[in-house]
């Protein structure tokens, strides 16, 4: 079992109400004992802070507004996703005759995400169309993806002529290229996980949800938060440190996503790529996500020879 899974195992025990000593738990994993004693106290504190802040935010924020049948030029068709802080609707833009996804937020994140997506134009990043306000509804309009997220689909069936290893490699390759492009424009996603990797029915990737994005070209200091299972250790330790806004944090999260898609029967070469991407020390990871993508691409070429 790798370090992030061990951390998640401990957190699941705590969430279920068990009183587990960090020292005794860490001693069960001697190869990671030092790291666990350093990370777990911070992880506990971070989760407690996030839970408290979320409770405050939800309590103080108004309810998500009721959506009318028409917002500007957008005819609302159906709700396709709903969370604590936002809801996403499939809409049809009557001005240009195309489907789109309209995202409504409780807070200012709609404007923040729009400012980030305006800077990014890549085939593997969800396309930004518009932002606006009607009455009390602040919204962002994006590309409509005719598919679903990686965590909600049987991705192994997207490429009928490929093996599961090849299918996983193709999905992660596209994700890595999209993230590398964002990094080249000074944007770090900071919340890479299967739920934020959208897949079309033909297997094309669209990275989504840049609410927590940071980096030199983000509009302000990025919010804290993220999904601990996929969070790089340096983010667990200090969310607003320079290391927590490095492209290496996205590489770690994508490596963890890749590792979870593989199994004990997978190619040792692919497992090695995933493990290097999620190395505990950032300097031990690939120099960039383009380098990781190149390694995956080389492996795919070998399979076709």
Secondary structure, 3 states (H helix, E strand, C coil): CCHHHHHHHHHHHHHCCCCCCHHHHHHCCHHHHHHHHHHHHHHHHHHHHHHHHHHHHHHHCCCCCCCCCEECCEEEEEEEEECCCEEEEEEEECCCCEEEEEEEECCCHHHHHHHHHCCCCCCCECCEEEEEEECCEEEEEECCCCEEEHHHCCHHHCCCCCCHHHHHHHHHHHHHHHHHHHHHCCCECCCCCHHHEEEECCCCEEECCCCCCECCCCCCCCCCCCCHHHCCHHHHHCCCCHHHHCHHHHHHHHHHHHHHHCCCCCCHHHHHHHHHHCCCCHHHCCCCHHHHHHHHHHHHHHHHC
